[in-house]
Amino acid sequence: MAIVGPSGCGKTTCLRLAAGFEFPTSGRVLVGNSVVTRPGPDRAVVFQQFALFPWKTVAENIELGLRNKGVAKEERRTRVADAVGMIGLGGYEEAYPHQLSGGMQQRVAIARAYVLDPQVLLMDEPFGALDAQTRVVMQEELVRLARRNPRTVLFITHGVEEAVYLADRVAIMSKRPGRIKEIIDVKSVRLADNWERHSRIEDVMDLESFVHLRTHIWKSLREEKAGTGH
């Protein structure tokens, strides 16, 4: 699920509620059948800023959450090795964050979340700080990663194209005070038009079905900005 909406509508607040960093003034937040009352191991967060410890290596950054959970040393080593391979950073295990590009640092942050085996992955504009070319590479990489290791993901973004490309569903929020205005079923369109036959993001974005969804969402967001949304 991706969430898009006008600036200040509460997209990140939704994620923080799901993470247990903030609490609703009314109602409840559920993950599965459990009420969210605080951060927990069933949820992992990937932030826009890479949030890596600069004095720790790639392997140590990925391992940190496992160590905090009390996972045995040998199991930590195995799971970290699997995660490093999963994100394509084999050979960089002993590198430090300052020795990595922005895209590589964000891969480490994603691996650190995945290695915890969370029920839900919460991603707050994780590619927003990357340049355009690196962002495309990371979007394609995330799709491949999701196919190999499926997870429920809540993805916050300002990018309409990014939302349509990555998500099975896109929730459109109204302007402040934010409400869920509409939920777009992207998955059924993706399957019907067999987007997966294309390996490159630019080929998918040229498809008529993709353009139709993108245009619909942009129109809805423009209506919100103009104050004519319903």
C-alpha positions in Angstrom: 0.0 0.0 0.0 1.3 3.4 -1.0 0.0 6.7 0.4 0.0 9.9 -1.6 -1.5 13.2 -0.8 -0.9 17.0 -0.5 2.0 18.2 1.7 0.9 18.3 5.3 -2.1 16.1 4.9 -0.7 13.5 7.4 0.9 10.8 5.3 3.9 10.4 7.6 1.6 10.7 10.6 -0.2 7.6 9.4 3.1 5.7 9.2 4.2 6.9 12.7 0.9 5.7 14.1 1.4 2.3 12.5 5.0 2.3 13.9 3.9 3.1 17.4 5.8 6.4 17.5 2.6 8.4 17.9 -0.8 7.5 19.2 -4.3 8.3 17.9 -6.6 10.7 19.7 -9.4 8.4 19.0 -9.8 4.9 17.6 -7.2 2.2 17.4 -4.4 1.1 15.1 -4.3 -2.6 14.4 -1.5 -4.7 12.9 -3.2 -8.0 12.2 -5.4 -8.5 15.3 -3.0 -6.7 17.6 -3.5 -3.1 18.8 -0.4 -1.0 18.3 0.6 0.6 21.6 4.4 1.1 21.0 7.1 0.1 18.5 7.5 -3.6 18.2 9.4 -6.3 16.4 6.5 -7.0 14.1 7.1 -3.7 12.4 10.3 -2.3 10.9 10.8 1.3 9.6 13.0 2.6 6.7 13.4 6.4 6.8 14.2 8.9 4.1 17.6 9.6 5.7 19.6 6.4 5.8 20.0 6.4 9.6 23.1 4.2 9.6 25.6 4.3 12.4 28.8 5.8 10.8 31.1 4.0 13.2 29.7 0.6 12.3 30.3 -1.5 9.2 27.7 -2.7 6.7 27.4 -6.0 8.5 27.3 -4.4 11.9 24.6 -2.0 10.9 22.4 -4.8 9.5 23.2 -7.0 12.6 22.2 -4.4 15.2 18.5 -5.2 15.4 19.2 -8.9 15.7 21.7 -8.3 18.5 19.2 -6.2 20.3 16.7 -9.1 20.0 19.2 -11.5 21.6 19.6 -13.6 18.4 22.5 -16.1 18.8 25.8 -15.1 17.2 25.8 -17.9 14.6 22.3 -17.2 13.5 23.0 -13.5 13.3 26.0 -14.2 11.1 23.9 -16.4 8.8 21.0 -13.9 8.5 23.3 -11.0 7.9 25.1 -12.9 5.1 21.8 -13.7 3.5 20.7 -10.1 3.8 23.9 -8.8 2.2 23.5 -11.1 -0.7 19.8 -10.2 -1.0 20.7 -6.5 -1.5 23.6 -7.1 -3.8 26.4 -5.8 -1.5 28.5 -8.9 -1.3 32.1 -7.8 -0.7 31.1 -4.6 1.2 30.4 -6.3 4.6 33.3 -4.5 6.2 32.8 -1.1 4.5 31.6 1.9 6.5 28.7 4.1 5.5 31.0 7.0 4.3 32.5 4.6 1.8 29.1 3.8 0.2 27.0 5.8 -2.3 23.5 7.0 -1.3 21.8 4.1 -3.0 24.1 1.6 -1.3 23.5 3.1 2.1 19.7 2.9 1.6 20.1 -0.8 0.5 21.8 -1.4 3.9 18.9 0.4 5.7 16.4 -1.8 3.8 18.4 -5.0 4.6 18.5 -4.0 8.3 14.7 -3.8 8.3 14.2 -7.0 6.3 16.6 -9.1 8.4 14.3 -8.7 11.4 11.6 -10.6 9.5 8.9 -8.1 10.3 5.3 -8.6 9.6 5.0 -5.1 8.3 7.6 -2.9 6.6 7.0 0.8 7.0 8.8 3.0 4.5 8.8 6.8 4.8 9.8 8.3 1.5 12.9 6.0 1.5 14.2 7.2 -1.9 13.4 10.9 -1.5 17.1 11.8 -0.8 18.4 10.0 -3.8 19.2 11.4 -7.3 16.8 10.5 -10.1 18.8 7.8 -11.6 19.6 6.1 -8.3 16.0 6.4 -7.3 14.9 4.4 -10.4 17.4 1.7 -9.7 16.2 1.4 -6.1 12.6 1.3 -7.2 13.4 -1.6 -9.5 15.4 -3.3 -6.8 12.6 -3.0 -4.3 10.2 -4.7 -6.7 12.6 -7.6 -7.2 13.2 -7.8 -3.5 9.4 -7.9 -2.8 8.9 -10.7 -5.2 11.6 -12.8 -3.5 10.7 -11.9 0.1 7.0 -10.8 0.2 6.0 -8.4 3.0 3.2 -6.1 3.8 4.6 -2.7 3.1 3.2 0.8 3.9 5.0 3.2 1.6 4.8 7.0 1.9 5.7 9.0 -1.1 5.2 12.3 -2.9 5.8 10.5 -6.3 2.7 9.4 -8.1 4.7 7.4 -10.6 6.6 5.7 -7.8 3.4 4.9 -6.0 1.8 3.3 -9.1 4.9 1.4 -10.0 5.6 -0.1 -6.5 2.2 -0.6 -4.9 -0.7 -3.0 -5.2 -3.0 -0.3 -3.9 -2.6 3.5 -3.7 -4.4 5.5 -1.1 -5.1 9.1 -2.0 -5.4 11.5 1.0 -7.3 14.7 1.0 -5.8 17.9 2.1 -5.5 18.8 5.8 -7.2 17.5 7.9 -6.3 14.4 6.0 -8.8 11.7 5.1 -8.5 8.7 2.8 -10.3 10.0 -0.2 -9.9 7.0 -2.5 -8.0 3.7 -2.7 -6.9 2.7 -6.2 -6.6 -1.0 -7.0 -3.3 -1.1 -9.0 -2.7 -4.9 -8.7 -5.7 -5.9 -10.8 -4.6 -3.5 -13.5 -1.0 -4.7 -13.3 -2.0 -8.4 -13.6 -4.5 -7.7 -16.4 -1.9 -5.9 -18.5 1.0 -8.1 -17.4 3.3 -5.3 -16.4 5.8 -7.9 -15.2 6.7 -8.7 -18.8 8.7 -5.5 -18.8 11.9 -5.5 -16.7 12.5 -1.7 -16.9 10.5 0.9 -15.1 10.4 3.2 -18.1 8.7 0.6 -20.2 6.0 0.0 -17.6 5.4 3.8 -17.3 4.8 4.0 -21.1 1.9 1.5 -20.9 -1.6 3.0 -21.5 -2.9 1.3 -18.3 -0.1 2.9 -16.2 -0.7 6.3 -17.8 -4.4 6.1 -17.0 -3.8 5.4 -13.3 -1.2 8.1 -13.1 -3.5 10.6 -14.7 -6.4 9.7 -12.4 -4.3 10.1 -9.3 -2.8 13.4 -10.5 -6.2 14.8 -11.3 -7.4 13.8 -7.8 -4.4 15.5 -6.2 -4.9 18.7 -8.3 -8.5 18.8 -7.2 -7.4 18.7 -3.5 -4.9 21.5 -4.1 -7.5 23.6 -5.8 -10.1 22.9 -3.1 -12.5 21.2 -5.5 -12.0 17.6 -4.3 -15.0 15.6 -2.9 
